[in-house]
Amino acid sequence: MYLACNTFKMEYLLNITRQTRENFIKLIETSTVEELNEIPAGFNNNIIWNFGHIVSSQQGLCYRLANVQPVIDKQYILPYTKGTKPEKFIDAEEINTLKELMRSTIDQLEEDLKNNKFLDYNAFTTAYGVEVKSNAEAVQFFVVHDALHYGIASTLKKVINNNK
């Protein structure tokens, strides 16, 4: 619950997430649609999959595990969930939608946390081996998770540029 994590700390964590996501958006905006969809040799995903994955993961971590309906359409969740891989070319229209969702989902989450929309939570253990038992812990975790996938996407961009 929002009250379990003091307001300053939650605002700070959400602002870190916003900055990471703005950095990721800049990376997207300095890449071609083809670069965003390219899967370099030795990798199993691409830049745009990592971008969509953090939007999708935040919906699962904060909404689905709290038994609350996600705030975005399944078409922007299912192709980017853990264990998936890029299955189709993502066009400029979907990329722009994902950019909008990258921002709006954090704003909506902040509002939902302030309104104590999340009353219970289904604890789980992440692939990192970290147990997440509440929405406040989910927010703390996805700060790290977003940064990890931004780092992966930055590496993909460097590999793509070096292969040109």
FINUVEX-125103 format. One record per atom (N, C-alpha, C): residue number from 1; atom name; y, z, x negated. Coordinates in Angstrom, 1 decimal. Layout:
// residues N
PT   pos   site       c2       c3       c1
PT   NUM     CA        Y        Z        X
...
This chain:
// residues 164
PT   pos   site       c2       c3       c1
PT     1      N     -1.2      0.0     -0.8
PT     1     CA      0.0      0.0      0.0
PT     1      C      1.2      0.0     -0.9
PT     2      N      2.3     -0.5     -0.3
PT     2     CA      3.6     -0.6     -1.1
PT     2      C      4.1      0.8     -1.5
PT     3      N      3.9      1.8     -0.7
PT     3     CA      4.3      3.1     -1.0
PT     3      C      3.6      3.7     -2.2
PT     4      N      2.3      3.3     -2.4
PT     4     CA      1.5      3.8     -3.5
PT     4      C      2.0      3.4     -4.8
PT     5      N      2.8      2.4     -4.9
PT     5     CA      3.4      2.0     -6.1
PT     5      C      4.9      2.0     -5.9
PT     6      N      5.7      2.8     -6.7
PT     6     CA      7.1      3.0     -6.4
PT     6      C      7.8      1.6     -6.3
PT     7      N      8.9      1.6     -5.5
PT     7     CA      9.6      0.4     -5.2
PT     7      C     10.1     -0.3     -6.5
PT     8      N     10.6      0.4     -7.5
PT     8     CA     11.1     -0.2     -8.7
PT     8      C      9.9     -0.9     -9.4
PT     9      N      8.8     -0.2     -9.6
PT     9     CA      7.7     -0.8    -10.3
PT     9      C      7.2     -2.1     -9.6
PT    10      N      7.1     -2.0     -8.3
PT    10     CA      6.6     -3.2     -7.5
PT    10      C      7.6     -4.4     -7.7
PT    11      N      8.9     -4.1     -7.6
PT    11     CA      9.9     -5.1     -7.7
PT    11      C      9.8     -5.7     -9.1
PT    12      N      9.6     -4.9    -10.1
PT    12     CA      9.5     -5.3    -11.5
PT    12      C      8.3     -6.3    -11.7
PT    13      N      7.2     -5.9    -11.2
PT    13     CA      6.0     -6.7    -11.3
PT    13      C      6.2     -8.0    -10.6
PT    14      N      6.8     -8.0     -9.4
PT    14     CA      7.0     -9.2     -8.7
PT    14      C      8.0    -10.1     -9.4
PT    15      N      9.0     -9.5    -10.0
PT    15     CA      9.9    -10.3    -10.8
PT    15      C      9.3    -10.9    -12.1
PT    16      N      8.4    -10.2    -12.7
PT    16     CA      7.6    -10.8    -13.8
PT    16      C      6.8    -12.0    -13.3
PT    17      N      6.2    -11.9    -12.2
PT    17     CA      5.4    -13.0    -11.6
PT    17      C      6.3    -14.1    -11.2
PT    18      N      7.5    -13.9    -10.7
PT    18     CA      8.4    -14.9    -10.4
PT    18      C      8.8    -15.7    -11.6
PT    19      N      9.1    -15.0    -12.7
PT    19     CA      9.5    -15.6    -14.0
PT    19      C      8.4    -16.5    -14.5
PT    20      N      7.2    -15.9    -14.5
PT    20     CA      6.0    -16.7    -15.0
PT    20      C      5.9    -18.0    -14.2
PT    21      N      6.0    -17.8    -12.9
PT    21     CA      5.9    -19.0    -12.0
PT    21      C      7.0    -20.0    -12.2
PT    22      N      8.2    -19.5    -12.5
PT    22     CA      9.3    -20.5    -12.8
PT    22      C      9.0    -21.2    -14.1
PT    23      N      8.5    -20.5    -15.1
PT    23     CA      8.1    -21.2    -16.3
PT    23      C      7.1    -22.2    -16.1
PT    24      N      6.1    -21.9    -15.2
PT    24     CA      5.0    -22.8    -14.9
PT    24      C      5.6    -24.1    -14.2
PT    25      N      6.5    -23.8    -13.3
PT    25     CA      7.2    -24.9    -12.5
PT    25      C      7.9    -25.9    -13.5
PT    26      N      8.6    -25.3    -14.5
PT    26     CA      9.2    -26.1    -15.5
PT    26      C      8.2    -27.0    -16.3
PT    27      N      7.1    -26.4    -16.6
PT    27     CA      6.0    -27.2    -17.2
PT    27      C      5.6    -28.3    -16.3
PT    28      N      5.4    -28.0    -15.1
PT    28     CA      5.0    -29.1    -14.1
PT    28      C      6.1    -30.2    -14.0
PT    29      N      7.3    -29.8    -14.0
PT    29     CA      8.4    -30.7    -13.9
PT    29      C      8.7    -31.6    -15.1
PT    30      N      8.1    -31.2    -16.2
PT    30     CA      8.3    -31.9    -17.5
PT    30      C      7.0    -32.7    -17.8
PT    31      N      6.1    -32.8    -16.8
PT    31     CA      4.9    -33.6    -16.9
PT    31      C      4.8    -34.7    -15.9
PT    32      N      4.1    -35.7    -16.2
PT    32     CA      3.8    -36.8    -15.2
PT    32      C      2.7    -36.3    -14.3
PT    33      N      2.6    -37.0    -13.2
PT    33     CA      1.5    -36.7    -12.2
PT    33      C      0.2    -37.0    -12.9
PT    34      N      0.1    -38.0    -13.8
PT    34     CA     -1.1    -38.3    -14.5
PT    34      C     -1.5    -37.2    -15.5
PT    35      N     -0.5    -36.7    -16.2
PT    35     CA     -0.7    -35.6    -17.1
PT    35      C     -1.2    -34.4    -16.4
PT    36      N     -0.7    -34.1    -15.3
PT    36     CA     -1.0    -32.9    -14.5
PT    36      C     -2.5    -33.0    -14.0
PT    37      N     -3.0    -34.2    -13.8
PT    37     CA     -4.3    -34.4    -13.3
PT    37      C     -5.4    -34.7    -14.4
PT    38      N     -4.9    -34.9    -15.7
PT    38     CA     -5.8    -35.2    -16.8
PT    38      C     -6.6    -34.0    -17.2
PT    39      N     -7.9    -34.2    -17.4
PT    39     CA     -8.8    -33.2    -17.9
PT    39      C     -9.2    -33.6    -19.3
PT    40      N     -8.6    -33.0    -20.3
PT    40     CA     -8.9    -33.4    -21.7
PT    40      C    -10.3    -33.1    -22.1
PT    41      N    -10.8    -33.8    -23.0
PT    41     CA    -12.2    -33.5    -23.5
PT    41      C    -12.3    -32.1    -23.9
PT    42      N    -13.4    -31.5    -23.6
PT    42     CA    -13.7    -30.1    -23.9
PT    42      C    -13.2    -29.1    -22.8
PT    43      N    -12.5    -29.6    -21.8
PT    43     CA    -12.0    -28.7    -20.8
PT    43      C    -12.7    -29.1    -19.5
PT    44      N    -12.7    -28.1    -18.5
PT    44     CA    -13.3    -28.4    -17.2
PT    44      C    -12.2    -28.4    -16.0
PT    45      N    -11.0    -28.3    -16.4
PT    45     CA     -9.9    -28.3    -15.3
PT    45      C     -8.7    -28.9    -15.9
PT    46      N     -7.6    -29.0    -15.1
PT    46     CA     -6.4    -29.6    -15.6
PT    46      C     -5.2    -28.7    -15.2
PT    47      N     -4.0    -29.2    -15.6
PT    47     CA     -2.8    -28.4    -15.4
PT    47      C     -2.6    -28.1    -13.9
PT    48      N     -2.7    -29.1    -13.1
PT    48     CA     -2.4    -28.8    -11.7
PT    48      C     -3.4    -27.9    -11.0
PT    49      N     -4.7    -28.0    -11.4
PT    49     CA     -5.7    -27.0    -10.9
PT    49      C     -5.3    -25.6    -11.2
PT    50      N     -4.9    -25.4    -12.5
PT    50     CA     -4.4    -24.0    -12.9
PT    50      C     -3.2    -23.6    -12.1
PT    51      N     -2.3    -24.5    -11.8
PT    51     CA     -1.1    -24.2    -11.0
PT    51      C     -1.6    -23.8     -9.6
PT    52      N     -2.4    -24.6     -8.9
PT    52     CA     -2.9    -24.3     -7.6
PT    52      C     -3.7    -23.0     -7.5
PT    53      N     -4.5    -22.8     -8.6
PT    53     CA     -5.3    -21.7     -8.7
PT    53      C     -4.6    -20.3     -8.6
PT    54      N     -3.4    -20.2     -9.2
PT    54     CA     -2.7    -18.9     -9.1
PT    54      C     -2.2    -18.7     -7.7
PT    55      N     -1.8    -19.8     -7.0
PT    55     CA     -1.4    -19.6     -5.6
PT    55      C     -2.5    -19.2     -4.8
PT    56      N     -3.7    -19.9     -4.9
PT    56     CA     -4.9    -19.6     -4.2
PT    56      C     -5.4    -18.2     -4.4
PT    57      N     -5.4    -17.8     -5.7
PT    57     CA     -5.9    -16.5     -6.1
PT    57      C     -5.1    -15.3     -5.5
PT    58      N     -3.8    -15.5     -5.5
PT    58     CA     -2.9    -14.5     -5.0
PT    58      C     -3.2    -14.2     -3.5
PT    59      N     -3.5    -15.3     -2.8
PT    59     CA     -3.8    -15.2     -1.4
PT    59      C     -5.1    -14.4     -1.2
PT    60      N     -6.1    -14.7     -2.0
PT    60     CA     -7.4    -14.0     -1.9
PT    60      C     -7.2    -12.5     -2.3
PT    61      N     -6.6    -12.3     -3.5
PT    61     CA     -6.4    -10.9     -4.0
PT    61      C     -5.6    -10.0     -3.0
PT    62      N     -4.6    -10.6     -2.5
PT    62     CA     -3.7     -9.7     -1.7
PT    62      C     -3.9     -9.8     -0.2
PT    63      N     -4.4    -10.9      0.3
PT    63     CA     -4.5    -11.0      1.8
PT    63      C     -6.0    -10.9      2.2
PT    64      N     -6.8    -11.8      1.7
PT    64     CA     -8.2    -11.8      2.1
PT    64      C     -8.9    -10.5      1.9
PT    65      N     -8.7     -9.9      0.7
PT    65     CA     -9.4     -8.7      0.4
PT    65      C     -8.8     -7.5      1.1
PT    66      N     -7.7     -7.7      1.7
PT    66     CA     -7.1     -6.6      2.6
PT    66      C     -7.3     -6.9      4.1
PT    67      N     -8.2     -7.9      4.3
PT    67     CA     -8.5     -8.3      5.7
PT    67      C     -7.3     -8.8      6.5
PT    68      N     -6.4     -9.5      5.8
PT    68     CA     -5.2    -10.0      6.4
PT    68      C     -5.3    -11.5      6.2
PT    69      N     -4.9    -12.2      7.3
PT    69     CA     -4.9    -13.7      7.2
PT    69      C     -4.0    -14.2      6.1
PT    70      N     -4.4    -15.1      5.2
PT    70     CA     -3.6    -15.7      4.2
PT    70      C     -2.4    -16.4      4.9
PT    71      N     -1.3    -16.5      4.2
PT    71     CA     -0.1    -17.1      4.7
PT    71      C      0.1    -18.6      4.4
PT    72      N     -0.9    -19.2      3.8
PT    72     CA     -0.9    -20.6      3.5
PT    72      C     -2.2    -21.3      4.1
PT    73      N     -2.1    -22.6      4.3
PT    73     CA     -3.3    -23.3      4.8
PT    73      C     -4.4    -23.3      3.8
PT    74      N     -5.6    -23.3      4.4
PT    74     CA     -6.8    -23.4      3.6
PT    74      C     -6.9    -24.6      2.6
PT    75      N     -6.2    -25.6      3.0
PT    75     CA     -6.2    -26.8      2.1
PT    75      C     -5.6    -26.6      0.8
PT    76      N     -4.8    -25.5      0.7
PT    76     CA     -4.2    -25.1     -0.6
PT    76      C     -4.8    -23.9     -1.2
PT    77      N     -5.9    -23.5     -0.6
PT    77     CA     -6.7    -22.3     -1.1
PT    77      C     -8.0    -22.8     -1.6
PT    78      N     -8.8    -23.4     -0.8
PT    78     CA    -10.2    -23.8     -1.1
PT    78      C    -10.4    -24.6     -2.3
PT    79      N     -9.6    -25.7     -2.6
PT    79     CA     -9.9    -26.5     -3.8
PT    79      C     -9.5    -25.8     -5.1
PT    80      N     -8.9    -24.7     -5.0
PT    80     CA     -8.4    -24.0     -6.2
PT    80      C     -9.0    -22.6     -6.4
PT    81      N    -10.0    -22.2     -5.7
PT    81     CA    -10.6    -20.9     -5.8
PT    81      C    -11.4    -20.8     -7.1
PT    82      N    -11.7    -19.6     -7.5
PT    82     CA    -12.5    -19.4     -8.6
PT    82      C    -13.9    -20.1     -8.5
PT    83      N    -14.3    -20.7     -9.5
PT    83     CA    -15.6    -21.4     -9.5
PT    83      C    -15.5    -22.9     -9.1
PT    84      N    -14.3    -23.3     -8.7
PT    84     CA    -14.1    -24.7     -8.3
PT    84      C    -13.6    -25.5     -9.5
PT    85      N    -13.5    -26.8     -9.4
PT    85     CA    -13.0    -27.6    -10.5
PT    85      C    -12.2    -28.8     -9.8
PT    86      N    -11.4    -29.5    -10.5
PT    86     CA    -10.7    -30.6     -9.8
PT    86      C    -11.6    -31.6     -9.3
PT    87      N    -11.5    -31.9     -8.0
PT    87     CA    -12.4    -32.9     -7.4
PT    87      C    -11.7    -34.2     -7.0
PT    88      N    -10.3    -34.2     -7.0
PT    88     CA     -9.6    -35.3     -6.6
PT    88      C     -8.2    -35.4     -7.3
PT    89      N     -7.6    -36.5     -7.3
PT    89     CA     -6.3    -36.7     -7.9
PT    89      C     -5.3    -36.0     -7.0
PT    90      N     -4.5    -35.2     -7.5
PT    90     CA     -3.4    -34.5     -6.7
PT    90      C     -2.1    -35.3     -6.9
PT    91      N     -1.6    -35.8     -5.7
PT    91     CA     -0.4    -36.6     -5.8
PT    91      C      0.8    -35.8     -5.8
PT    92      N      2.0    -36.5     -5.9
PT    92     CA      3.3    -35.9     -6.1
PT    92      C      3.6    -35.0     -4.8
PT    93      N      3.2    -35.5     -3.7
PT    93     CA      3.5    -34.7     -2.4
PT    93      C      2.9    -33.4     -2.4
PT    94      N      1.6    -33.3     -2.8
PT    94     CA      0.9    -32.0     -2.9
PT    94      C      1.4    -31.2     -4.0
PT    95      N      1.8    -31.8     -5.1
PT    95     CA      2.4    -31.1     -6.2
PT    95      C      3.7    -30.4     -5.8
PT    96      N      4.5    -31.1     -5.0
PT    96     CA      5.7    -30.5     -4.5
PT    96      C      5.5    -29.4     -3.5
PT    97      N      4.4    -29.5     -2.7
PT    97     CA      4.1    -28.5     -1.8
PT    97      C      3.6    -27.2     -2.6
PT    98      N      2.8    -27.4     -3.6
PT    98     CA      2.3    -26.3     -4.4
PT    98      C      3.5    -25.6     -5.1
PT    99      N      4.5    -26.4     -5.5
PT    99     CA      5.7    -25.8     -6.2
PT    99      C      6.4    -24.9     -5.1
PT   100      N      6.6    -25.4     -3.9
PT   100     CA      7.2    -24.5     -2.9
PT   100      C      6.4    -23.3     -2.6
PT   101      N      5.1    -23.4     -2.5
PT   101     CA      4.2    -22.3     -2.3
PT   101      C      4.2    -21.3     -3.4
PT   102      N      4.4    -21.8     -4.6
PT   102     CA      4.5    -20.9     -5.8
PT   102      C      5.6    -19.9     -5.7
PT   103      N      6.7    -20.3     -5.1
PT   103     CA      7.8    -19.4     -4.8
PT   103      C      7.7    -18.6     -3.5
PT   104      N      7.4    -19.3     -2.5
PT   104     CA      7.4    -18.7     -1.1
PT   104      C      6.4    -17.6     -1.0
PT   105      N      5.2    -17.8     -1.6
PT   105     CA      4.1    -16.8     -1.4
PT   105      C      4.5    -15.5     -2.0
PT   106      N      5.2    -15.5     -3.1
PT   106     CA      5.7    -14.2     -3.7
PT   106      C      6.7    -13.5     -2.8
PT   107      N      7.6    -14.3     -2.3
PT   107     CA      8.7    -13.8     -1.4
PT   107      C      8.0    -13.2     -0.1
PT   108      N      7.0    -13.9      0.4
PT   108     CA      6.3    -13.4      1.6
PT   108      C      5.5    -12.2      1.3
PT   109      N      4.9    -12.2      0.1
PT   109     CA      4.1    -11.0     -0.2
PT   109      C      5.0     -9.8     -0.4
PT   110      N      6.2     -9.9     -1.0
PT   110     CA      7.1     -8.8     -1.1
PT   110      C      7.5     -8.3      0.2
PT   111      N      7.8     -9.2      1.2
PT   111     CA      8.1     -8.8      2.5
PT   111      C      7.0     -8.0      3.2
PT   112      N      5.8     -8.6      3.1
PT   112     CA      4.6     -7.9      3.7
PT   112      C      4.3     -6.6      3.1
PT   113      N      4.5     -6.4      1.7
PT   113     CA      4.3     -5.1      1.1
PT   113      C      5.3     -4.1      1.6
PT   114      N      6.6     -4.5      1.7
PT   114     CA      7.6     -3.6      2.3
PT   114      C      7.3     -3.2      3.7
PT   115      N      6.7     -4.1      4.5
PT   115     CA      6.4     -3.8      5.9
PT   115      C      5.0     -3.1      6.0
PT   116      N      4.4     -2.8      4.9
PT   116     CA      3.1     -2.1      4.9
PT   116      C      2.1     -2.8      5.7
PT   117      N      2.0     -4.1      5.6
PT   117     CA      1.1     -5.0      6.3
PT   117      C     -0.4     -4.8      5.9
PT   118      N     -0.6     -4.2      4.7
PT   118     CA     -1.9     -4.1      4.1
PT   118      C     -2.3     -2.7      4.2
PT   119      N     -3.2     -2.4      5.2
PT   119     CA     -3.6     -1.0      5.4
PT   119      C     -5.0     -0.6      4.7
PT   120      N     -5.8     -1.6      4.5
PT   120     CA     -7.1     -1.3      3.8
PT   120      C     -7.3     -2.4      2.8
PT   121      N     -8.3     -2.2      1.9
PT   121     CA     -8.6     -3.1      0.9
PT   121      C    -10.0     -3.0      0.5
PT   122      N    -10.7     -4.2      0.3
PT   122     CA    -12.1     -4.3     -0.1
PT   122      C    -12.1     -4.4     -1.6
PT   123      N    -12.4     -3.2     -2.3
PT   123     CA    -12.4     -3.2     -3.8
PT   123      C    -13.4     -4.2     -4.3
PT   124      N    -13.1     -4.7     -5.5
PT   124     CA    -14.0     -5.6     -6.2
PT   124      C    -13.7     -5.5     -7.7
PT   125      N    -14.6     -6.0     -8.5
PT   125     CA    -14.4     -6.1     -9.9
PT   125      C    -14.2     -7.5    -10.3
PT   126      N    -13.1     -7.7    -11.1
PT   126     CA    -12.7     -9.0    -11.5
PT   126      C    -13.6     -9.5    -12.7
PT   127      N    -13.4    -10.8    -13.0
PT   127     CA    -14.2    -11.4    -14.1
PT   127      C    -13.8    -10.7    -15.4
PT   128      N    -12.6    -10.1    -15.5
PT   128     CA    -12.2     -9.3    -16.6
PT   128      C    -12.9     -8.0    -16.8
PT   129      N    -13.7     -7.6    -15.7
PT   129     CA    -14.3     -6.3    -15.7
PT   129      C    -13.4     -5.2    -15.2
PT   130      N    -12.3     -5.6    -14.5
PT   130     CA    -11.4     -4.6    -14.0
PT   130      C    -11.6     -4.4    -12.5
PT   131      N    -11.7     -3.2    -12.1
PT   131     CA    -11.9     -2.9    -10.6
PT   131      C    -10.5     -2.9    -10.0
PT   132      N    -10.4     -3.6     -8.9
PT   132     CA     -9.1     -3.6     -8.1
PT   132      C     -9.4     -3.0     -6.8
PT   133      N     -8.7     -1.9     -6.5
PT   133     CA     -9.0     -1.1     -5.3
PT   133      C     -7.9     -1.0     -4.3
PT   134      N     -6.8     -1.7     -4.5
PT   134     CA     -5.7     -1.6     -3.6
PT   134      C     -4.8     -2.9     -3.8
PT   135      N     -3.9     -3.1     -2.8
PT   135     CA     -3.0     -4.2     -3.0
PT   135      C     -2.0     -3.9     -4.1
PT   136      N     -1.6     -2.7     -4.4
PT   136     CA     -0.8     -2.4     -5.5
PT   136      C     -1.5     -2.8     -6.8
PT   137      N     -2.8     -2.5     -6.9
PT   137     CA     -3.5     -2.9     -8.1
PT   137      C     -3.7     -4.4     -8.2
PT   138      N     -3.9     -5.0     -7.0
PT   138     CA     -4.0     -6.5     -7.0
PT   138      C     -2.7     -7.1     -7.6
PT   139      N     -1.6     -6.6     -7.2
PT   139     CA     -0.3     -7.2     -7.7
PT   139      C     -0.3     -7.0     -9.2
PT   140      N     -0.6     -5.8     -9.7
PT   140     CA     -0.6     -5.6    -11.1
PT   140      C     -1.6     -6.5    -11.8
PT   141      N     -2.7     -6.8    -11.2
PT   141     CA     -3.7     -7.7    -11.8
PT   141      C     -3.2     -9.1    -11.9
PT   142      N     -2.6     -9.6    -10.7
PT   142     CA     -2.3    -11.0    -10.7
PT   142      C     -1.1    -11.3    -11.6
PT   143      N     -0.4    -10.3    -12.1
PT   143     CA      0.7    -10.6    -13.1
PT   143      C      0.0    -11.1    -14.4
PT   144      N     -1.1    -10.5    -14.7
PT   144     CA     -1.9    -10.9    -15.9
PT   144      C     -2.6    -12.2    -15.7
PT   145      N     -3.2    -12.3    -14.5
PT   145     CA     -3.9    -13.5    -14.1
PT   145      C     -3.0    -14.8    -14.1
PT   146      N     -1.8    -14.7    -13.5
PT   146     CA     -0.8    -15.8    -13.5
PT   146      C     -0.5    -16.2    -15.0
PT   147      N     -0.2    -15.2    -15.8
PT   147     CA      0.2    -15.5    -17.2
PT   147      C     -1.0    -16.2    -17.9
PT   148      N     -2.2    -15.7    -17.7
PT   148     CA     -3.3    -16.3    -18.3
PT   148      C     -3.4    -17.8    -18.0
PT   149      N     -3.3    -18.2    -16.7
PT   149     CA     -3.4    -19.6    -16.3
PT   149      C     -2.2    -20.4    -16.7
PT   150      N     -1.0    -19.8    -16.8
PT   150     CA      0.1    -20.5    -17.3
PT   150      C     -0.1    -20.8    -18.8
PT   151      N     -0.7    -19.9    -19.5
PT   151     CA     -1.1    -20.1    -20.9
PT   151      C     -2.1    -21.2    -21.1
PT   152      N     -3.1    -21.2    -20.2
PT   152     CA     -4.1    -22.3    -20.3
PT   152      C     -3.5    -23.6    -20.0
PT   153      N     -2.6    -23.7    -19.0
PT   153     CA     -1.9    -25.0    -18.7
PT   153      C     -1.0    -25.4    -19.8
PT   154      N     -0.4    -24.5    -20.5
PT   154     CA      0.5    -24.8    -21.6
PT   154      C     -0.4    -25.4    -22.8
PT   155      N     -1.5    -24.9    -23.0
PT   155     CA     -2.5    -25.4    -24.0
PT   155      C     -2.9    -26.8    -23.6
PT   156      N     -3.3    -27.0    -22.3
PT   156     CA     -3.7    -28.3    -21.8
PT   156      C     -2.6    -29.3    -22.1
PT   157      N     -1.3    -28.9    -21.8
PT   157     CA     -0.2    -29.8    -22.0
PT   157      C     -0.1    -30.2    -23.5
PT   158      N     -0.3    -29.3    -24.4
PT   158     CA     -0.2    -29.6    -25.8
PT   158      C     -1.3    -30.5    -26.2
PT   159      N     -2.5    -30.3    -25.7
PT   159     CA     -3.7    -31.1    -26.1
PT   159      C     -3.4    -32.6    -25.6
PT   160      N     -2.9    -32.7    -24.3
PT   160     CA     -2.6    -34.0    -23.8
PT   160      C     -1.5    -34.7    -24.6
PT   161      N     -0.5    -34.0    -25.0
PT   161     CA      0.6    -34.6    -25.8
PT   161      C      0.1    -35.0    -27.2
PT   162      N     -0.8    -34.2    -27.7
PT   162     CA     -1.3    -34.5    -29.1
PT   162      C     -2.3    -35.7    -29.1
PT   163      N     -2.9    -36.0    -27.9
PT   163     CA     -3.8    -37.1    -27.8
PT   163      C     -3.1    -38.4    -27.5
PT   164      N     -1.8    -38.4    -27.3
PT   164     CA     -1.1    -39.6    -27.0
PT   164      C     -0.9    -40.5    -28.3
